[in-house]
Amino acid sequence: MCLSIPSKVVELHPDEQAVTVDTMGVKRKVSSHLLAEPLALDDYVLIHIGFVMNKIDKQDAMESLALYQEIVSKLEQEEREA
């Protein structure tokens, strides 16, 4: 099973067909070779093994990120209580 967290495009590398994304504060460069449509700064994407798989709606991305943050917060709270 693969869990893909929405990532925000923060830098474009058109000469490399790549973009730098921010995934909950972690930045990394990923390939956009598999995506037919062009990407722009502030787009939200889903990534699998270093490749952008698709672009997603900003509202959907924000809702997903809020849920992921809630999960992380609950896990951190459980660790503190253990």
N, C-alpha and C positions, 0 to 999 in steps of 0.2 A: 504494500500500500504506500502511496506517495502523498505526502502532505505538502501542498504548494501554498505558500503565504504570498499574498499580493506584495509586489515590489514596485517602488516608484523609480522611474527613469530620472536620473540626476545628471547624466553626462552622455553625450553622443560621440561615437567613434565611427563615422560613416566609412572611412577608408579601411576599417577592419571589419565592417558589418557587425559591430558590437555596440553595446551600451553599458554604462555603469548604472547599477541599481542600488537602491537603499531598501533593505529588508529589515524592518524593525530596528534601525540603527546600524546595521551591518552593511557595508558597501562592498560590492564586488563587480567585476567586469564579466559580462555574459554575452554569448553570441546571439545575433538576431538573424542568422542565416536562414532559419526555418520559417520566418514570418514574412509573408508576402507584402503586408501593408507597412508603410513607413512609421517609425516611432518619433515622438517629439518629447521634449523635456516635460516632466510632470505627468506623463502617461503612466498608467498602472498596468503591470504585466504579471503573468504567471510563468514560472521557470521550472524546468525539469532537467536535471543533470547538466546545468550550465548553458541551456538553450532557452530562449524566450519561446514559449509555446503559443501564447495568445495574449492579446490586449484585452483588458477588462474595463468596465465602466467605473469611474471614480467613486460613485456612491456605493456600488457593490464592494469595491476594495475597502472603503472606509468602514463599512459594516463588518466585513470579515476581520479587518485589523482590530476593531474594537472587541470582537469575540476572542481573538487570539490573545489580546492583552488581558482580558478577563481570566482566561485559562491560566496564563502565566502567573498572574497575581494570586490566584487560588492555589496553584502548586507551590509558590513561594511561601504562602501562609501556612500550608500543610507542613512544609519542611521546617519552618520556624517552630511549629507546635510539636513536632516529633522529637 
